[in-house]
């Protein structure tokens, strides 16, 4: 370790204060701090600090994403081979999925991190860890057959417009990963919906097609999957969102480590279940009579609520606000699914909509606190 | 009369190096120092110059705004040095102890205490700065009658003092100090005690007792005021530390300015952590000679606790108000892959991304490493967990950063002082310097309002 440390210190010398490459220090520091927690000591404020930092928090989210990612890779291969009718083993499916998905992840990280590094150097601050999560999320919520250049453009749009334009990490209004998906959805609709995009190679091989469950329902079709298949996730859909089971494992990690807000997750769950149940009672069309339990396990609902709605920057920030925000995400998700068949996947739009309203929700929660204080002041004046 | 206050949100951090219940005498301190920085909001005007002879209790400087507020020498001697910083700001006035005069004040007899005569003695003797005023934690304004005076004997910060033991030989002086403070305020002095161990404080007469239960920052006076009678706009509340109540009691017993200070020397680097009796502004070495510390490593000396104290050089002087000197190792080392969750669990952490809760039974070793880098506000909800007031801490911090006075006021700036954000400094993921932000916010309030 000491040897490595010395090598790094030698390497960093030209990036030091007043040296030739000082401007590029954020870039080299990003790599250095990935290896070592720096030797900085406290100078103002508390003399001791908690072991937690943003890197640790973000890495915890990545760990929570991994079960869903691995299942997504497997399911990509599984859907492909089931459709083609070829005989296949577990590993065949896995290898097929890996060849499809790993390049998407590499493209997402390359494009996104390049932009992040350029902005860090330009602004003279350290590279924030937020993109490590965003960069993994973006490929996980795309259809498997989307061309790599579209991934690249969506990433660039999300990082530049949704994040850096607002001032970088911590300042964005919209969740960057969902912004990337929304961009792709509206810019390249034929690659983001229909029955030719959800199964690997469906766009190239005529014999293959596969519509998502919500898509089928919206078109008035019948769904032939059992609840267990939907829960386990062996259904067509965006890469890593199909399995409610593996998303739940991720949710357990996020809640146990306190990184993801259980209030938002539970709130969304309650909101969606309630509205789903009410529509079941109404039951005017296929989407309305689709059981509320099934609504919770199909589509991106579980994935969106666990990994995207809980993004602390774009969600509501007060505890009360998180309940309201969570419940409304759930409510709007089912409303959009049922009333607007053009967008069968409601959760993306529901979260983006609530991202916009999160500051308003917080405003009213804070205002309640302020009003309480001012009332107290007024009554104190009266008694005097 | 007593009120129970139970605090739930907060954190007790157990550190190694807790003090033994031993009371020793300090070794003689060659020099003593007064530091204007210890008195938030005071702009000093020097009344002596280098080489002047000063008596014990003689004024060294006064407040520029209110010339009646004097800051006096804890010992007799000569002014050895006036140390100045940038823009000639006075940092420290060093007095070399020598045999010399003692100033005595004529004190009113205990049966005829009245506000004016007490205020006059406190001001002239230099005991007035023992009284701090809320909002803002500034030196009290002698012209006003506060809503209440709070004395907290419950110290909840890491390694903090047990006032029950610290003041065990000063019971009478403590009672007479309380009697004197009672003459300055309409309602009885509010005395807060540890609900678990009350001891002689319970028998103090003429006070309203608050029994406090709960983790740090339950011992902070801000939290106690907030739960008891929150400060409204325009109201002023005073605060006196327990040993200074004793100092006031002693002043009125013999007319001499009393600068007694019992220091707990604690922390992992300390060899024999214990209580040591000395005087305000003494050399650190006067107490560290007795307690000893590990000289084989680089240490940080902190006047106060690890969350809110001020760094001091090992040959520096004690501060005016603190009863605690913490010595912990510096943390200027690298940790390979230390940012992975569940790695380095020996570092105390309130986050569940660490297993430290499992390892801390016997107290944690800590050092001064930042354990990460500064980032923008990202994680939400973690500040509220260690902030037991009905105030939104993150929103208040943002209002201070933006310098939005109206918002700061509405969000509760009158009810907090920087030290209340010590745990937030410690616990927040983005390593935001909350105490510094609040201090700057309060400075802005003082300037503008």
HADDOCK unambig.tbl for C-alpha pairs under 7 A between the chains (distance, minus, plus):
assign (segid A and resid 34 and name CA) (segid B and resid 337 and name CA) 6.93 0.50 0.50
assign (segid A and resid 35 and name CA) (segid B and resid 336 and name CA) 5.68 0.50 0.50
assign (segid A and resid 35 and name CA) (segid B and resid 337 and name CA) 5.32 0.50 0.50
assign (segid A and resid 36 and name CA) (segid B and resid 334 and name CA) 5.91 0.50 0.50
assign (segid A and resid 36 and name CA) (segid B and resid 335 and name CA) 5.27 0.50 0.50
assign (segid A and resid 36 and name CA) (segid B and resid 336 and name CA) 4.23 0.50 0.50
assign (segid A and resid 36 and name CA) (segid B and resid 337 and name CA) 5.37 0.50 0.50
assign (segid A and resid 36 and name CA) (segid B and resid 338 and name CA) 6.56 0.50 0.50
assign (segid A and resid 37 and name CA) (segid B and resid 334 and name CA) 5.62 0.50 0.50
assign (segid A and resid 37 and name CA) (segid B and resid 335 and name CA) 5.02 0.50 0.50
assign (segid A and resid 37 and name CA) (segid B and resid 336 and name CA) 6.24 0.50 0.50
assign (segid A and resid 37 and name CA) (segid B and resid 337 and name CA) 6.61 0.50 0.50
assign (segid A and resid 37 and name CA) (segid B and resid 338 and name CA) 5.57 0.50 0.50
assign (segid A and resid 37 and name CA) (segid B and resid 339 and name CA) 6.42 0.50 0.50
assign (segid A and resid 37 and name CA) (segid B and resid 371 and name CA) 6.50 0.50 0.50
assign (segid A and resid 37 and name CA) (segid B and resid 372 and name CA) 5.98 0.50 0.50
assign (segid A and resid 38 and name CA) (segid B and resid 334 and name CA) 5.25 0.50 0.50
assign (segid A and resid 38 and name CA) (segid B and resid 372 and name CA) 6.70 0.50 0.50
assign (segid A and resid 39 and name CA) (segid B and resid 331 and name CA) 6.91 0.50 0.50
assign (segid A and resid 39 and name CA) (segid B and resid 332 and name CA) 4.46 0.50 0.50
assign (segid A and resid 39 and name CA) (segid B and resid 333 and name CA) 4.50 0.50 0.50
assign (segid A and resid 39 and name CA) (segid B and resid 334 and name CA) 4.89 0.50 0.50
assign (segid A and resid 39 and name CA) (segid B and resid 369 and name CA) 6.49 0.50 0.50
assign (segid A and resid 40 and name CA) (segid B and resid 332 and name CA) 5.99 0.50 0.50
assign (segid A and resid 40 and name CA) (segid B and resid 369 and name CA) 5.87 0.50 0.50
assign (segid A and resid 40 and name CA) (segid B and resid 370 and name CA) 5.71 0.50 0.50
assign (segid A and resid 41 and name CA) (segid B and resid 331 and name CA) 6.03 0.50 0.50
assign (segid A and resid 41 and name CA) (segid B and resid 332 and name CA) 5.90 0.50 0.50
assign (segid A and resid 41 and name CA) (segid B and resid 368 and name CA) 5.27 0.50 0.50
assign (segid A and resid 41 and name CA) (segid B and resid 369 and name CA) 4.31 0.50 0.50
assign (segid A and resid 41 and name CA) (segid B and resid 370 and name CA) 5.11 0.50 0.50
assign (segid A and resid 42 and name CA) (segid B and resid 368 and name CA) 5.73 0.50 0.50
assign (segid A and resid 42 and name CA) (segid B and resid 369 and name CA) 6.25 0.50 0.50
assign (segid A and resid 42 and name CA) (segid B and resid 370 and name CA) 5.59 0.50 0.50
assign (segid A and resid 45 and name CA) (segid B and resid 308 and name CA) 6.41 0.50 0.50
assign (segid A and resid 45 and name CA) (segid B and resid 425 and name CA) 6.55 0.50 0.50
assign (segid A and resid 45 and name CA) (segid B and resid 433 and name CA) 6.00 0.50 0.50
assign (segid A and resid 45 and name CA) (segid B and resid 435 and name CA) 5.71 0.50 0.50
assign (segid A and resid 45 and name CA) (segid B and resid 436 and name CA) 6.33 0.50 0.50
assign (segid A and resid 46 and name CA) (segid B and resid 306 and name CA) 6.15 0.50 0.50
assign (segid A and resid 46 and name CA) (segid B and resid 307 and name CA) 4.07 0.50 0.50
assign (segid A and resid 46 and name CA) (segid B and resid 308 and name CA) 5.50 0.50 0.50
assign (segid A and resid 46 and name CA) (segid B and resid 422 and name CA) 5.74 0.50 0.50
assign (segid A and resid 46 and name CA) (segid B and resid 425 and name CA) 5.71 0.50 0.50
assign (segid A and resid 46 and name CA) (segid B and resid 426 and name CA) 5.93 0.50 0.50
assign (segid A and resid 47 and name CA) (segid B and resid 306 and name CA) 5.24 0.50 0.50
assign (segid A and resid 47 and name CA) (segid B and resid 307 and name CA) 5.79 0.50 0.50
assign (segid A and resid 47 and name CA) (segid B and resid 368 and name CA) 5.54 0.50 0.50
assign (segid A and resid 48 and name CA) (segid B and resid 306 and name CA) 6.29 0.50 0.50
assign (segid A and resid 48 and name CA) (segid B and resid 307 and name CA) 6.71 0.50 0.50
assign (segid A and resid 48 and name CA) (segid B and resid 366 and name CA) 6.89 0.50 0.50
assign (segid A and resid 48 and name CA) (segid B and resid 367 and name CA) 6.31 0.50 0.50
assign (segid A and resid 48 and name CA) (segid B and resid 368 and name CA) 5.04 0.50 0.50
assign (segid A and resid 48 and name CA) (segid B and resid 369 and name CA) 6.85 0.50 0.50
assign (segid A and resid 48 and name CA) (segid B and resid 426 and name CA) 6.24 0.50 0.50
assign (segid A and resid 49 and name CA) (segid B and resid 369 and name CA) 6.97 0.50 0.50
assign (segid A and resid 49 and name CA) (segid B and resid 370 and name CA) 5.63 0.50 0.50
assign (segid A and resid 49 and name CA) (segid B and resid 371 and name CA) 6.45 0.50 0.50
assign (segid A and resid 49 and name CA) (segid B and resid 426 and name CA) 4.47 0.50 0.50
assign (segid A and resid 49 and name CA) (segid B and resid 427 and name CA) 6.59 0.50 0.50
assign (segid A and resid 50 and name CA) (segid B and resid 348 and name CA) 6.33 0.50 0.50
assign (segid A and resid 50 and name CA) (segid B and resid 349 and name CA) 4.92 0.50 0.50
assign (segid A and resid 50 and name CA) (segid B and resid 350 and name CA) 6.97 0.50 0.50
assign (segid A and resid 50 and name CA) (segid B and resid 371 and name CA) 6.78 0.50 0.50
assign (segid A and resid 50 and name CA) (segid B and resid 426 and name CA) 5.59 0.50 0.50
assign (segid A and resid 50 and name CA) (segid B and resid 427 and name CA) 5.29 0.50 0.50
assign (segid A and resid 51 and name CA) (segid B and resid 347 and name CA) 5.98 0.50 0.50
assign (segid A and resid 51 and name CA) (segid B and resid 348 and name CA) 6.72 0.50 0.50
assign (segid A and resid 51 and name CA) (segid B and resid 349 and name CA) 5.47 0.50 0.50
assign (segid A and resid 51 and name CA) (segid B and resid 371 and name CA) 5.40 0.50 0.50
assign (segid A and resid 52 and name CA) (segid B and resid 349 and name CA) 6.84 0.50 0.50
assign (segid A and resid 52 and name CA) (segid B and resid 351 and name CA) 6.50 0.50 0.50
assign (segid A and resid 52 and name CA) (segid B and resid 429 and name CA) 5.72 0.50 0.50
assign (segid A and resid 53 and name CA) (segid B and resid 371 and name CA) 6.96 0.50 0.50
assign (segid A and resid 53 and name CA) (segid B and resid 372 and name CA) 5.42 0.50 0.50
assign (segid A and resid 53 and name CA) (segid B and resid 429 and name CA) 4.56 0.50 0.50
assign (segid A and resid 53 and name CA) (segid B and resid 430 and name CA) 6.13 0.50 0.50
assign (segid A and resid 54 and name CA) (segid B and resid 429 and name CA) 5.71 0.50 0.50
assign (segid A and resid 54 and name CA) (segid B and resid 430 and name CA) 6.06 0.50 0.50
assign (segid A and resid 55 and name CA) (segid B and resid 339 and name CA) 6.06 0.50 0.50
assign (segid A and resid 56 and name CA) (segid B and resid 339 and name CA) 4.99 0.50 0.50
assign (segid A and resid 56 and name CA) (segid B and resid 340 and name CA) 5.46 0.50 0.50
assign (segid A and resid 56 and name CA) (segid B and resid 341 and name CA) 5.61 0.50 0.50
assign (segid A and resid 60 and name CA) (segid B and resid 341 and name CA) 6.64 0.50 0.50
assign (segid A and resid 169 and name CA) (segid B and resid 376 and name CA) 6.71 0.50 0.50
assign (segid A and resid 170 and name CA) (segid B and resid 376 and name CA) 5.63 0.50 0.50
assign (segid A and resid 170 and name CA) (segid B and resid 377 and name CA) 5.64 0.50 0.50
assign (segid A and resid 170 and name CA) (segid B and resid 378 and name CA) 5.19 0.50 0.50
assign (segid A and resid 257 and name CA) (segid B and resid 352 and name CA) 4.59 0.50 0.50
assign (segid A and resid 257 and name CA) (segid B and resid 353 and name CA) 5.17 0.50 0.50
assign (segid A and resid 258 and name CA) (segid B and resid 352 and name CA) 6.09 0.50 0.50
assign (segid A and resid 312 and name CA) (segid B and resid 378 and name CA) 6.19 0.50 0.50
assign (segid A and resid 312 and name CA) (segid B and resid 379 and name CA) 5.66 0.50 0.50
assign (segid A and resid 312 and name CA) (segid B and resid 380 and name CA) 6.01 0.50 0.50
assign (segid A and resid 313 and name CA) (segid B and resid 378 and name CA) 5.55 0.50 0.50
assign (segid A and resid 317 and name CA) (segid B and resid 380 and name CA) 5.67 0.50 0.50
assign (segid A and resid 317 and name CA) (segid B and resid 381 and name CA) 6.97 0.50 0.50
assign (segid A and resid 318 and name CA) (segid B and resid 381 and name CA) 6.81 0.50 0.50
assign (segid A and resid 319 and name CA) (segid B and resid 381 and name CA) 6.88 0.50 0.50
assign (segid A and resid 370 and name CA) (segid B and resid 410 and name CA) 5.52 0.50 0.50
assign (segid A and resid 370 and name CA) (segid B and resid 411 and name CA) 5.99 0.50 0.50
assign (segid A and resid 377 and name CA) (segid B and resid 232 and name CA) 5.10 0.50 0.50
assign (segid A and resid 377 and name CA) (segid B and resid 233 and name CA) 6.15 0.50 0.50
